[in-house]
Amino acid sequence: MISSLTNNEFALLGLIMEREMHGYEMERLIDERGMRNWTEVGFSSIYFVLRRLEKQGLVVSRLEQAPGRGPARRIYAPTDPGRAAYKDGLVRALSVPQRPYPLFLQGLAALPSMPPKQAALCLDRYIEGLDARLEEFAGREGPEIPFHVQAMFSHSRCLIEAEREWVRALKRTLEAAHAKKRRRNARHSRIQP
């Protein structure tokens, strides 16, 4: 039995748990659901991950003739061990908080080595990036979208909005500290003979 699924394995196995499907259908669902906002599965890695799941005995595949004259497609279905691994991964995903290790935190740790003006410009760009990510959620609501997918969008949107507000507050604090330091330095330069 597999000890734990990677993020990509869990994402693709989750799609297969919904219904049997081929890789291009998975790509379409990944795109429609905005899954790349919360998993790093790329189009080029879908079949690689599917082959790995198959080698692990978590999915099986069969060739199925496409309607019309199209080429045969490989359809993937979960196995009993795949269902068990998915259930275990789902329980873990919904009950154990995960620690993210974003590069942004490393940047914050190194913040004292950057001039404050440059840091403020970087934070502006970061905020613009968060705004762009929020735009990706536009139009991804409505009764036709399953509840669990709406929940994913809502969770992601809330996290991004909270992070954006936090970064804005950090930038204001950074700018205020820099202004205070400039005033203090100006006073000291006037006092010195």
Secondary structure, 3 states (H helix, E strand, C coil): CCCCCCHHHHHHHHHHHHCCEEHHHHHHHHHHCCHHHCCCCCHHHHHHHHHHHHHCCCEEEEEECCCCCCCCEEEEEECHHHHHHHHHHHHHHHHCCCCCCCHHHHHHHCHHHCCHHHHHHHHHHHHHHHHHHHHCCCCCCCCCCCHHHHHHHHHHHHHHHHHHHHHHHHHHHHHHHHHHHHHHHHHHHHHCC
